[in-house]
């Protein structure tokens, strides 16, 4: 079974800047310092982040929810 929601946490300043510059997030998507992403968008999000040089586990984390 595939999770329906993922939580993403930008760890580094570079990742936080990337999120600010590339995503339009609503207040309700935030839970503390993580934001929610629907399952159908998570692969594109990670591709975009990694395409711009961010590394999962170093710059950002994805939590399955």
C-alpha positions in Angstrom: 0.0 0.0 0.0 1.3 3.4 -1.0 1.0 6.2 1.6 -1.4 9.0 0.6 0.5 11.8 2.2 4.2 12.4 2.7 5.8 14.9 5.0 8.9 16.7 3.8 11.5 18.5 6.0 14.0 20.9 4.5 17.1 20.5 6.6 19.7 22.8 5.1 19.4 26.5 4.4 19.9 25.6 0.7 16.9 23.3 0.9 14.8 25.8 2.8 15.6 28.5 0.1 14.7 26.0 -2.6 11.3 25.3 -1.0 10.6 29.1 -0.6 11.6 29.8 -4.3 9.9 26.8 -6.0 6.8 25.8 -4.0 3.6 27.6 -3.3 2.5 26.1 0.0 -0.6 26.8 2.0 -0.5 27.3 5.8 -2.5 24.1 6.2 0.2 22.0 4.6 2.7 22.8 7.4 3.1 20.7 10.5 5.9 22.3 12.5 8.9 22.4 10.2 7.6 19.9 7.8 5.1 20.3 4.9 2.7 17.7 3.5 2.7 16.5 -0.1 0.2 14.2 -1.8 1.6 10.9 -3.0 1.1 11.9 -6.7 3.5 14.8 -6.4 6.3 13.4 -4.3 8.3 11.9 -7.1 8.2 15.2 -9.1 9.1 17.1 -6.0 12.1 15.0 -5.3 13.2 15.0 -8.9 13.1 18.8 -8.9 15.0 19.0 -5.6 17.7 16.5 -6.7 17.9 18.1 -10.2 18.9 21.3 -8.4 21.6 19.5 -6.4 19.8 18.7 -3.2 20.5 15.4 -1.6 17.8 13.3 0.2 19.0 12.6 3.8 21.4 15.5 3.8 19.5 18.5 2.6 15.9 17.2 3.1 14.0 14.3 4.5 10.8 12.5 3.4 8.6 10.9 6.1 6.0 8.5 4.9 2.7 9.3 6.6 
